[in-house]
């Protein structure tokens, strides 16, 4: 691992130049390092589990491009397939065999997906699934949960306020109340609130959407009983259950959260891994619902780059490798050993690491939360202060204490054992200051 204060002159210079032509100098807010401070690193290349910035610094990457790179950076098989496709063309604005191949690959292996439609991002996938649910049910009301992120479409940029539910309290400027008034927010892991809401509003709901495992506001692993109750209530009231698997799809198992919880949603949304590192999204599910999408039905959805051949190629190469290698059990065991090694070294501190499959989340609090309200904001502040020290030691963690970390297939035990010692030391020093 690195040590000291690495040179960041080029990154600092690039940030100043970027700020002249881009809001905040970044193209996604979290990249600005606003929560953690310090200079955002401008990355030049990735290789295996490592990132290399423009100043020549090397980092062990636990961000993995926010989840898509389950095979690590620049996987040779994926890169070779993409290069071959690029030579044939990058986009045609027409149908290709590659669209069918990736769709057939998913439909034939994921039991809950009868039909699938590709788009270009997770946000598009969720936006389309919501529109489809409303068109299918002929209802308007949508239920989401506090702490779940489903992209930045207007009707889902809402948060919970005081009381049982919040109707349309926007979390972003520029979103009119009229757009969010049909979006309801409930707390996670609250069966009483869920049952009370369904008793009053269940027959008005078009859809309920929930992350497979909420992983955008901490790692809020839900109880199986809670997820089964949600499935039961939606079925009883004819409500479309949308499982947002943009993060969890092909990440917490080949079958994602549907396999993990043993439930069958009506629709699922995908992104990240199914594009193998290229921009992609998808929504799919029951055939009788999917057949309401144009051109078969009246629910409109379109996209110039939807199903583009480069993303389809990268996605197919990635999923074929995941299916053939059956790597999930080994990744989960590796993550468990890694987390155990860190927590054993921190046995006397008030630090936890939540984990599921190949995802983990470092939190400075004694109890692992299942709801957003149970997250200790003081603990988040300690993570944020720790972040720069991790970077200086060659550990690239997400630049926000609310974000989770990912492993790839190339995060070997040897690499992780070395990292565990460094991570435990830095966390322990921060925890000591906290105490």
N, C-alpha and C positions, 0 to 999 in steps of 0.2 A: 504494500500500500504506500501511497505517496506520503510525504510529511512536509511540515512547514507551510509557508504561504506561496502557492504556485503563481507563476507569472500569468496575468490575465490581460496584458496590455492590448492584444489584438481584439479580444472580446469586448473590452471597454470601448475601444475605438469604433468597432462595428456597431455597438449599441448606440453610440452618439450619432453615427451616420444614419442608422435605421430610424432613429427618433425623428429625423428631419422629414421622412417620407411615409412613416407608418405610425399610427397612434400607439404611443408607449414603446415604439420600436419593436413590437412583437405582433404575431398574428394569432395568438391565443393568450388571454390575460395572465394565466398562471405562469407562463414562461418569463414574465417580467421580474420574477423573484420578489414581488411586492410584499409577500408575507414573511419571507425568510431573510430578506436583505442581501446585500452583496451584488456582485455583477453576474448577470445571466451568462452562462457559458454558450458560446457559439460553437456548434459541433461541426467538425469537418468530415468525420467518417466513423463508422461502427464496424466492429469485427468480433464475432462470437459474443461473449458477455460484456465486451468493453466498448466504451466511447472514447474518442480522441477529439479534443477541441482544437481550435485554430491556433492556440498557443503551444500545442504539442503536449498538453497534459492528458494523462490516461486515467480513466475512471471505470470502476466496476459498476455496471449499470443495473440498478434495481427498478428502473422506470419502464424499460422495454417499450418505449414509445407509447406509454400509457396502456400497455397490454397486448398489442397485436403481435409482437415479435416473440412468440412462444418458442421458435426455433433459434432465437438469437439473431444478432445482426449479420446481414449479408450471407445467409445460409446458401451454400454453394448450389444446391439443387434448385432452390427458388430463383436465385439470380440467373442461373443458366437458362431456365425455362422462360424467364422474363426477357432476357437478351434475345433469345430465339424469336419470341413473339414480336418484339420491337422491330426487328428486321423485316417482319411481314406487315407491320402497320400497328399504330397505337389506338386508333379509333376510327370507326367507319360510319357511325350513325345508322347502322343497320344490324339485323340479327346475325349472330355467329354461332357456330357449333359449340364454342367454348361456353356460351351462356347455358346451353342445354346440358353440357357435361357437368358443370358445377352445380346446377340446379338438380340434376338427376342424382348426383353424388350425395347431396344433402337429403333430398326427399327419400332416397332409398335407405338411408341410415338413421334418420331422425324420425322416430315414430309419430311425433306430434305435427310434423310438417307434411301435409298432403300436396300443397303447391306453394311456390315461392316466387317473389318478385324482387329483382335486384335494383338498388338505387345507389347513390354515391356517398352516403354518410349515415351514421347512426341517427342523427337528427332527422334526416329525411325519412328513414325507416319508421321511426316513432310517429312522426307527423302523419305519414300515410296510413299507418295502422289505426291511429285515432280516427282519422277521417273515414276509414273503412268500417270501423266499429259503429260509428254514428250512422253511416249510410245503411248498414245491415240492420241495426236495431230500430232505426228511425227515432232515436232519442238523442239528447244533447249532453247530458250531465256526465262528467268524467271524474273519477276518483283517483288521486295519487297519494303518496305518502311522504311525510316530512323526512328529509334526508335522502330521498331518491332523486337522482338526476336523470333526465330523459332527453338531453339535448336542449338546444336553445330556441325551439319554436315557441311562439308567443303564448299559446294556451297552456303550456306546462311550466312557464317561468313564474310560478307562484310558490308561496311558503305558508306555513301554518302560523296562526296568531293565537290569541288567548281563546279559551273556551273549547268546546268539543270539536268544532270544525271551523275552517276559514273558507269563506266563499270569495274567491277571486282577489286575494291580496297580492298585488304584483310584487315581484322581486327585482324588476328591471325597469328603468325609465324607458319610455317609448312604447309601453304595452298598455293599451287602453283597457279600462275596467270592463267594457263591453265584451272584450275577447276572453277575459279570465273569469267572468261571472259564472260560467258553467263548469269551472274546475274547482273541485273540493279537495282539501288536504286533511288527512288524518295522521295521527302519530303511529309509528310502527309499534308492533308488539303490544297492542292494546286490544284484546279481544272484546272487552265490554264496549269500547267506543265503536268498534267495527260492527258488532251486532246491533247496537242502538241505531247506528246510521242506516244500516240496511233495512231495519224495521220501518224506518220513516221514509227513506228515499230509494230503496232498492229497485222499485218498479219504474223509477225515472232515470236510472243509470244506463248509459250506453256501454261504458267500459270501466274496468279497473286496471290500472297499470302499475306494476311494481318491478323493481330490478330483481333479477334472479337471486343474487346476493347483493344487497345494497353496498356499493363499494366506491361511491363518489363523495361520501361524507363520513369517512371512517369505514371500517369493515363491520357492518351491522348484520351479523349472521342471524337469520330468523329461525325460530323454532319450527320443526316440521308440523307440529299440531296447528300452529298459526297459519301456515301456508295451506294446509288441508282445509281449515275452516274458511279461508278466503275462497278456495275453489268451491266448497259446498255452497256458500252464500251466493256466489255469482251464478252457479247453476240453478239454484232455486228461484232466482229472480230474472233469469234470462239475460244476464249481463255478460258481455264479452270480457274474458280475462286475458289480458295482454302481459306476457312475461318478457320483460326487457332483458335480453341476453347479449346486449352489445359487448359487455365485458365478460360475462360468464360463459357465453356460448363457445364451446370447444376449448374452454380454459379450465373449468373446474371438473372436467371430464369430457369425453367425446360427446356425450349426450347433454352436457351443460346442466343447468339448474333443474330442468324437467326430470332428468335422471337422478340428480342429487336428492330432490324432494319427493320424487315419485308421483308427481301430479301432471295432469294433461291440460295445459292452457288452450284457449281457442286460437290465439295468435301469439307468435313470438317475433321479436326483432333481433337482428344480428348486425354486426359490424366488426371492426378490428381484425380478429384472427381470420375471418373468412376472406379477407383481402390480402393476406400474407404480407402486410406492410403497405399495401396500396390503398387509396381511398375507396371505400366500399360500404354498403349497407344493404340490408335485405329485410323484408317482412314476409311471413308465411304462416301457414296453419291449416285450419279446416277448409276443405275444398268448397263447401257450400258458402262459406264466408268469402274466400278468396275469389270466387267466381263473380262477385259483385264489383270487382275492379275492371276498369276499362281495358280492353275493348269489349269484354263480355258483359259488363254491368255499367251502372251509372256513376260509380265512384271513380273520379278522374285522378290519374297519377301518370306522370311522364318525366323524362329526363334525358338530356342530350348525351350524357356520358354513362347513363345507367347500363350496367352489364358490359362496360368497355373491356376489350379483349386482354389488355395488360393486367387489369385487376383480376379478371377471371382466371387468367393463367397463374398469377401469383397465389391466388386463393386455392385453386385446385392442387397446385404443387404442394402447398402447405398441408391441406387436409389429407391428401393421399399419404403424405409422410407421417402425419399424426395417427392415421388409421392403421398403417402398416407397422409402425414401431411400437404401438401400444405403450406410450411413454407415461401415461398419467399416474399410475401407481408409483413408479419410481420418482417422478417429480414431487408427488405428495410426501413420500417418505423422506426425500432429500430436504424438502421444506421443513418437515417436522424435526428432523435432526438439527438443521440449521437454527431454527427458532429455539429448540431445547438447549442448544449449546450457548446461545446468547442469554437466555433466561436463567440458566444454571449459574452463569457467571454473575448474574444480577439478583441472586436469590434474596438478598437483604434489602433491595430497593423497591420503591413503589412504581415499578415499570412493568407493563404487560406487553405482550405481542400476540395479537389475535391472528389466526391463520385458518385458511381453508384451501385445500388443494395446493396450487402453486402461487397463492396470494398471501401476503402478510401485511400487518399494520402495526406500527410502533406507537404506543400510547403511554403517556405519563399519568396513569391513574390505576388504582388497585383493581377495580372491577371492569370487566370487558362489557361495553354497552351493546344493547340491541336496538336502541332508538337514538335519534339525534339529540333529544333533550338530555340524555344521560352522559353525553360527552363533556368532559371537563375542559373548559376553555383555557384554564391556567396550564393544563397539560399540553394543549396545542401550542401555547406560547413557548413552552420549554422545547418542544420539537423544533419549532421555527428557529430558535436561537442555536440549536445544535446543528442545524443544516449546514452552515458554512464550515464548521469544523469537520463534518463528514466529507464535504467536497475537498477540503485541504488535505484530507487523508486518502483521497482517491476513491471515495464512495459516493456514487451518484444516486441520491434519493429524490423522490418527488419534492418540488419546492413548495410544499404545503403540508401541514400536519394533518389535514383532513384527507389527504390522498393516500392510496395504498401502494404497496410495492409488489413487484412481480418477479418470478424466476422464469428462466427459459431452460430448454433442454441442455444448453451448454454451460449453465451454472453448475459446474461439477462440485463434488464434495471437497476436492482439494482447494478450489477457488473459494468455496463458501466457508471452509474451516479457517482460512486466513482472514477472510472478511469478518467472521464472527468475533474474533479476538479484538479487532479494531473497533467494530461497532459497539461491542459490550463495554470497552474501555471508555469511549466517548459518551455513551448513554449513562454509564455509571458516574462519570464526572459531572454531567448535567444533573442527574438525579440527586447527587450529593449536595449540589448547590441549592436545589429545590427544597430538600429536606431542611 
